[in-house]
Amino acid sequence: MRGSNLVKFFSIIIIIGILTWITAFGSILGFDVPGAAKDMRPGIDIQGGVDARLYAVTSDNSTPSQQDLEAAKNIIEKRLDAKNIYDRVITIEVSKGYLLVQIPHKKGQTFDPQKSIEELGKMSLLTFQEVDTNKKDSNGNYAKTDKVVIQGTDVDKASTEISSKDGSYYVALKLKADGSKKFSEATGRLVGKPIAIFMDDQFISAPIVETQISGGEASISVGGTAGSKEQQAEAKNLEEVINSGSLPFKLVAKQVNNISPTLGSNALNVSLYAFAVAFILICLFMIIYYRLPGLIATIALLLHTVLELLALSLAQITITLPGIAGLILTIGMAVDANVIIFERIKDELRNGKTLRMAIDLGFKRAFSAILDGNVTTLISALVLWKFGSGPIQSFAYTLGIGVVLSFITAVTASRIMLKAISDLDIAKHHWLYGISMRGGKANG
């Protein structure tokens, strides 16, 4: 039993070492591994970003309505959400017909605002059109007729699916109510004929109508060998084109400029310095006051910090200064759980329990208090995530992830390491657990 616990202890130490190396350098044994802290995307307040006016281009050159601009704003926000870019500002100017978009630069693109704005995806108008089968361009593609069946705004969602019959990939469409009616009428007239998909003037695809489609759901077959990677890639590309083309009109980016950091690298350096100082002081306090359990808590705290940095890096969450504040806050919360546990252990030792029983009872009786505290904080983080925006969501994400990780490391990693190390004879002295003792040694 002693050997098994020690194996668990040193396994956790090795895992922490590997994860720390990956977080610091992004590679191990010569292989690049995602998760390095240096790859995290700083927010506008730290690194700066791009400022662009997206002007609406309608078919009749009219100024779009506020409702249409709001719809475009919602679509752009969803695209940014999908990329975990929460530090953004999007406002609409109805009288001039444009959206003002501010987003942080992508890592490595500090001085290229045009590439940063391209992350919003294609800002084109998607249409499904009737075509003249006798009219094709030099590439064999159908020419536009402007006989629009439905637009991208009529599509609720497109997704890549796989057929249960032959394993081939296809794109499933879910249409909105108005789009469903228009599509049903058109497919009833065009059985055996193509309906072409265009992104502005660019031809995308021309699936053949096999039967009238009603009920708001349709499927688009793609070419290639059934079930092949090439067919899957083509279906996925068509899905992304349809989903990204659901704007009510084409948007053209004009007046694209760099934004200087609102607070800058100095504020980042101060925040990181505060984080390092707080981490060191907390570790010193825990070791001095709780001794051996404090050392275990310090190791668990390092694991918590590394795991949270990995989670932020892998998810590519935009890191803002409020987000860093959330990270620092979770360090304190992680220690708080350990304090509750260690105080319980000390109480049990004072009541004459053996060391093994005191550790078991300490974790057991502290569990409910730790769970209650973490759940209430997690609820607050979820509310901030749901109703907040920009830097508030960055703070909510780091806080929420930190709360979950602090709970896991406190009640799992700390317990495994403390029980393992307590098997050693030298670790059975009550003094090592922060209390005075008579007789010099406790029964294990």
C-alpha positions, 0 to 999 in steps of 0.5 A: 500500500505504501509503495502504491501511494508513493507511485501515485505521488511521484506520478503527479509530480512528473505530470506537473513537470511535463505540463509545466514544460509544455506550458512554458515552451510549447514542445516536448521531446522535439515535438510541438504541443499546443498549449504554450502560454506564449501562444495566448491571444492578448486583448485590445487593452494589452496588444492593440487591435484593428478598427474597421468600418463595414459598409453595407452594399445592397442590391439597390444601393439603398441604406439598410434598415436598423433591423438588417444592421442588427441582424448583421451585427448578431451574425458577426458576433456569432462568428467571433464567439466561434473563434473565442474572440470576446474582447470586441466592440461592435456598434452600428451607424444606421444613418451611414449604413455601416458597422464599426468593428474593433477586435484584437490582433491575431498573434503574429499579425500586430501590424497587419489590420487587413489580415485581422479583419479577415478573421470575420469571414466572408462578408458576401451575400449568399443566394440560391438561384434558378439558372439557365442550363444553356448558359455557362462561363468559360469554366463550365460554371452556371452564370447568375440569373438573379432569379433568387430562390432563397438567400443566406438569411433564409437558412437557419443552419447548415451542417455536414452529415454522413449518409447511413446508406452508403457513408457519403457526406452531404450538407443538411440545411435547416430553413427558416419558416419563410425560406421553407415556403419559398424553397418548397415552391421553387423545388416543386417547379425545378425537379430535375434541374439545378439550383445554383449557389452563389457567393456574390458573383462567385459560383459555389455549387449547383445541386440537382433537385431530385424531388420537391422539398418541404418541411424546412429541411433539405440536403445537398449532395457533394461530389467525390468518392463516398466517405472519402476525406476529400468528399468530407472536406468539400462538404465541410467547406460548403457548410462553412460557406453557407453558414458564414454567408447568412448576412442580409447584404454584402459588407465591404471593409473600409477605413481599416486601421490599427488601434493602439493598446489602451493600457499596453504592455506596462500594465501587462507586466505589472499584472504578471508581476502581481501574479508572481508575487501573490503566488510566492507569498501564498506558497510561503504562508502555506508552508510556514503555517501548515508545514507539510500540508502547506508544501503539498498545497503549493504543489497542487497550486502549481498544478492548478495554475498550469492547467488553467494556463493550458485551458486558456491557451488551447481554447484561444480565449482572448486574454484581457487584464480583467481576465488576468485578474480572474486568474489571480483571484482563482489562485486565492480560491484554490488556497482557500479550499486547502485551508479549510481541509487542513484546519479540519485535519488539525482539529481531528489530530487534536481530538486524538485521531490517528493521522490516516483517519484525520486526513480522511475525515478532514477531507470528508468533512470539508467537502461540503463547505468547499463544494458550496463555496465553489458552486456559488462562485461558479454561478456568478461566473456563468451569469457574467458569461451569459450577460456580459461582453468583451473583457467581462466574458474573459474574466468570467471564463478564467474565473469559471475554469479556475473554480473548477480546477481549484476544486479538482486539485484541492479535493483530488490531487492534494488528497492523493499526495498528502495520503501518500507522503503520510505513509513515510515514518518521518511524515507522521510527526504532528508538528509537520501538520501545524500543531504542537504534540506530546510524545513526538510521534503520532500513530499512523 
